[in-house]
Amino acid sequence: MRNNRAEAFETRLAEALGDIDSMLEARFGQTFARHPVRPAQGQTAKPQYDGLFSLIANYTAGFGSRFGHGYTLSLQVATLAPVPESLRREWEAFAAEQLRRRLPALFPNRHLAVDLDVHGWKLHGDLSLDNDDE
């Protein structure tokens, strides 16, 4: 059984990532052709299941990380075309900056940060379950 506060935190985070996914689609969605079996943006209940981009966060214990435990941000691009690494880094940095800007409003009673870690972008900081964000 999961902690209700952990679920509430992750729900708010997922909603913010969905908004950022939509921003990525609006700004960069025409860069590559979508994978032929991938639905168009807005065709599914969750933004990570349609359109060109899928932005998600996964909790990690942080072994080998400079920041310890937190949420790794993962940006997938649903295309058959090769995506240059420089373009992928630009999109990831854009998504990280958008999340960074939203953190104070999303979680006003926490000190959270989004930084480039060893293997990608990471949300880290006060992830305690006793913190009340309401």
C-alpha positions as a Markdown table, in Angstrom:
| # | Residue | x | y | z |
|---|---|---|---|---|
| 1 | Met | 0.0 | 0.0 | 0.0 |
| 2 | Arg | 1.4 | 3.4 | -1.0 |
| 3 | Asn | 1.4 | 6.5 | 1.2 |
| 4 | Asn | -1.3 | 9.0 | 0.3 |
| 5 | Arg | 1.1 | 11.9 | 0.4 |
| 6 | Ala | 3.5 | 10.2 | -1.9 |
| 7 | Glu | 0.7 | 9.5 | -4.3 |
| 8 | Ala | -0.5 | 13.1 | -4.1 |
| 9 | Phe | 3.0 | 14.4 | -4.8 |
| 10 | Glu | 3.4 | 12.1 | -7.8 |
| 11 | Thr | 0.0 | 13.1 | -9.2 |
| 12 | Arg | 0.8 | 16.8 | -9.1 |
| 13 | Leu | 4.2 | 16.1 | -10.6 |
| 14 | Ala | 2.7 | 14.0 | -13.4 |
| 15 | Glu | 0.1 | 16.8 | -14.1 |
| 16 | Ala | 2.9 | 19.3 | -14.4 |
| 17 | Leu | 4.9 | 17.0 | -16.7 |
| 18 | Gly | 1.8 | 16.6 | -18.8 |
| 19 | Asp | 1.6 | 20.4 | -19.2 |
| 20 | Ile | 5.3 | 20.5 | -20.1 |
| 21 | Asp | 4.8 | 17.7 | -22.6 |
| 22 | Ser | 2.1 | 19.8 | -24.3 |
| 23 | Met | 4.5 | 22.7 | -24.4 |
| 24 | Leu | 7.1 | 20.5 | -26.0 |
| 25 | Glu | 4.5 | 19.4 | -28.6 |
| 26 | Ala | 3.5 | 23.0 | -29.4 |
| 27 | Arg | 7.1 | 24.2 | -29.7 |
| 28 | Phe | 8.9 | 21.2 | -31.2 |
| 29 | Gly | 6.2 | 18.7 | -32.2 |
| 30 | Gln | 6.6 | 19.3 | -36.0 |
| 31 | Thr | 10.4 | 18.6 | -35.9 |
| 32 | Phe | 10.0 | 14.9 | -36.7 |
| 33 | Ala | 7.3 | 12.7 | -38.0 |
| 34 | Arg | 5.6 | 10.8 | -35.2 |
| 35 | His | 6.0 | 7.0 | -35.1 |
| 36 | Pro | 3.3 | 5.5 | -37.4 |
| 37 | Val | 1.5 | 3.6 | -34.5 |
| 38 | Arg | 1.7 | 6.5 | -32.1 |
| 39 | Pro | -1.6 | 8.5 | -31.7 |
| 40 | Ala | -1.6 | 12.2 | -32.4 |
| 41 | Gln | -1.3 | 14.6 | -29.5 |
| 42 | Gly | -4.5 | 14.8 | -27.4 |
| 43 | Gln | -5.8 | 11.4 | -28.6 |
| 44 | Thr | -5.3 | 9.5 | -25.3 |
| 45 | Ala | -6.1 | 10.2 | -21.7 |
| 46 | Lys | -2.5 | 10.9 | -20.8 |
| 47 | Pro | 0.0 | 13.1 | -22.7 |
| 48 | Gln | 2.8 | 10.6 | -22.3 |
| 49 | Tyr | 0.9 | 8.1 | -24.5 |
| 50 | Asp | 0.4 | 10.3 | -27.6 |
| 51 | Gly | 2.2 | 12.9 | -29.7 |
| 52 | Leu | 5.9 | 13.1 | -30.4 |
| 53 | Phe | 7.1 | 13.4 | -26.8 |
| 54 | Ser | 6.7 | 11.4 | -23.6 |
| 55 | Leu | 8.0 | 13.1 | -20.5 |
| 56 | Ile | 7.9 | 11.1 | -17.3 |
| 57 | Ala | 9.6 | 11.1 | -13.8 |
| 58 | Asn | 10.7 | 7.9 | -12.0 |
| 59 | Tyr | 11.7 | 7.8 | -8.4 |
| 60 | Thr | 15.3 | 6.6 | -7.8 |
| 61 | Ala | 17.2 | 5.8 | -4.6 |
| 62 | Gly | 20.1 | 7.8 | -6.1 |
| 63 | Phe | 22.9 | 5.3 | -5.9 |
| 64 | Gly | 25.8 | 6.9 | -7.9 |
| 65 | Ser | 24.0 | 10.2 | -8.1 |
| 66 | Arg | 25.5 | 13.6 | -7.1 |
| 67 | Phe | 22.2 | 14.6 | -5.5 |
| 68 | Gly | 21.0 | 11.3 | -3.9 |
| 69 | His | 17.4 | 10.2 | -4.1 |
| 70 | Gly | 14.9 | 12.0 | -6.3 |
| 71 | Tyr | 13.0 | 11.7 | -9.6 |
| 72 | Thr | 14.9 | 11.2 | -12.8 |
| 73 | Leu | 13.3 | 12.9 | -15.8 |
| 74 | Ser | 13.0 | 10.9 | -19.0 |
| 75 | Leu | 12.1 | 12.4 | -22.3 |
| 76 | Gln | 11.3 | 9.8 | -25.0 |
| 77 | Val | 10.8 | 10.9 | -28.7 |
| 78 | Ala | 8.3 | 8.7 | -30.6 |
| 79 | Thr | 9.8 | 8.7 | -34.1 |
| 80 | Leu | 11.5 | 6.4 | -36.5 |
| 81 | Ala | 14.0 | 9.1 | -37.5 |
| 82 | Pro | 17.4 | 9.4 | -35.8 |
| 83 | Val | 17.3 | 12.3 | -33.3 |
| 84 | Pro | 20.6 | 14.2 | -33.0 |
| 85 | Glu | 21.9 | 14.2 | -29.4 |
| 86 | Ser | 22.3 | 18.0 | -29.5 |
| 87 | Leu | 18.6 | 18.4 | -30.2 |
| 88 | Arg | 17.6 | 15.9 | -27.5 |
| 89 | Arg | 19.7 | 17.8 | -25.0 |
| 90 | Glu | 18.0 | 21.0 | -26.0 |
| 91 | Trp | 14.5 | 19.5 | -25.5 |
| 92 | Glu | 15.5 | 18.0 | -22.2 |
| 93 | Ala | 17.0 | 21.3 | -21.0 |
| 94 | Phe | 13.8 | 23.1 | -22.0 |
| 95 | Ala | 11.6 | 20.6 | -20.1 |
| 96 | Ala | 13.9 | 20.9 | -17.0 |
| 97 | Glu | 13.7 | 24.7 | -17.1 |
| 98 | Gln | 9.9 | 24.6 | -17.4 |
| 99 | Leu | 9.6 | 22.2 | -14.4 |
| 100 | Arg | 12.1 | 24.3 | -12.4 |
| 101 | Arg | 9.9 | 27.4 | -13.0 |
| 102 | Arg | 6.8 | 25.6 | -11.7 |
| 103 | Leu | 8.2 | 24.0 | -8.6 |
| 104 | Pro | 7.5 | 27.0 | -6.2 |
| 105 | Ala | 3.8 | 27.0 | -7.1 |
| 106 | Leu | 3.4 | 23.2 | -7.3 |
| 107 | Phe | 5.1 | 22.5 | -4.0 |
| 108 | Pro | 5.3 | 25.8 | -2.0 |
| 109 | Asn | 6.5 | 24.3 | 1.3 |
| 110 | Arg | 9.4 | 22.3 | -0.2 |
| 111 | His | 12.9 | 23.2 | -1.3 |
| 112 | Leu | 13.2 | 21.3 | -4.6 |
| 113 | Ala | 15.6 | 21.7 | -7.5 |
| 114 | Val | 16.0 | 20.3 | -11.0 |
| 115 | Asp | 19.6 | 19.8 | -12.0 |
| 116 | Leu | 21.7 | 17.8 | -14.5 |
| 117 | Asp | 22.9 | 14.7 | -12.7 |
| 118 | Val | 25.3 | 12.0 | -13.8 |
| 119 | His | 22.9 | 10.3 | -16.3 |
| 120 | Gly | 20.4 | 13.1 | -17.0 |
| 121 | Trp | 18.0 | 15.6 | -15.3 |
| 122 | Lys | 16.8 | 15.0 | -11.8 |
| 123 | Leu | 14.3 | 16.5 | -9.5 |
| 124 | His | 15.7 | 16.4 | -5.9 |
| 125 | Gly | 15.5 | 18.0 | -2.6 |
| 126 | Asp | 12.8 | 17.9 | 0.1 |
| 127 | Leu | 10.9 | 14.7 | -0.7 |
| 128 | Ser | 9.8 | 14.0 | 2.8 |
| 129 | Leu | 6.4 | 12.5 | 3.4 |
| 130 | Asp | 5.6 | 14.7 | 6.4 |
| 131 | Asn | 5.7 | 17.9 | 4.3 |
| 132 | Asp | 2.3 | 19.4 | 3.7 |
| 133 | Asp | 2.0 | 21.1 | 0.3 |
| 134 | Glu | -1.7 | 22.1 | 0.7 |
